[in-house]
Amino acid sequence: MALTKSKSDKTPKSTAKPTVTKAATTQLSATKATSVKPTEKVEFYVEFAGKQISSTDIIANAKAAYTAESSKNDIKSLKIYANTDQSAAYFVVNDDEARKINL
């Protein structure tokens, strides 16, 4: 005699998707927020040919040169490329205008 299982013996599988509660989301957000460090003070210097210049000076000089030479004072982005071989920094303002300053 063979034993057979009836359909009622099968365990029903849950098709419900797991839900994330607001408390779990808040806890996750709090975990992410605490892993971010507060702003640190960073000083960056470039040394070449017996000179030392800080990155803040290079940035300030690039901004000053742009505002002195341009009728626009609206700087949305500033990219600076320092070339120590030429003792110069090249900068691009707002992904459009390229300029040069001496270091």
N, C-alpha and C positions, 0 to 999 in steps of 0.2 A: 504494500500500500504506500503510495507516494504522498508526501505532505506538500501542500500547495499553499501559497499565501493568497489571502484575499486582498482586494483593492483597499480595504479599510486598514490593513496592517501597514501600509506605506506611510512614512512620516512626511507630512506636507512640508515643502520647502518654502521659505519666506522669500517673496519677491520684492519686499519693501526695501527702498534704498535707505541707507543710514542718514540721519539728519544731524546737522550741526546746530547746536543751540547757540543763542546769543552769548551765554556765559562762556562757552568754549571759544567763541570767536573773540570775545573780549580778552580772555586769558591769553590767546595766541597773539593778539595785538600787543598786549602788555609785555609779553616775552620778547617780541621783536623790538619794541621801543627801548627796553632796558639793555639790549645788546649793542645799541648805537652809542659810541663814545661822544662826549661833548666836544665841541670844537677845540682843537689843540692849537697852540701857538707854534707855527713853523717858520723858521728862518732859513732862507736858501740864498747862498752866495755863489758867485762865479768868480774864480781866480784865474788870471792869465796875464802874461807879460808884466808881472810885478804889480798888477792892479787887483783890487777886490771890489766887486759891485754886487749889491743885493738885488734879489728879484723884485722887491717892492720899488726900488729905485728905477729899475728897467721899466716896470709897468707904469710908474708915474711919469717917466720921461716920454714913453710912447704916447700916453694919453695927452700930455701937454703938447707934444709935437703935432698930434692930430688936431687938437682944438685950435692951435695957433695957425695951422695951414688950411683948415677947412671951415667953411661957413656952417657946417653941421656940428652939433655938439652931442648928438644922440649916438652913444656907443652901446650897442646891444651885445656885441661879441668882440673879443680881442684875442688874437692869436699872435704869439711872439716867438720868433726863432732867433736864438743868439748864435752868432758866428764869431767865435773868438779869434780865428785866423785873420779875419778882416776887421776885428775890433768894432763890430757893428751888430745891431739887432734889427731884424726885419720884422715888420708887423703888418697884420691884415685886420682891418676894422670892418665889422659887419659882413664878413665874407666877400668884400667887394674892393675896398681901397687898400692897396699895398704901399707901405712907406718904409723908410730906413732911418735909424738913428745911430749915432756913433756912441760907443760905450766908453 
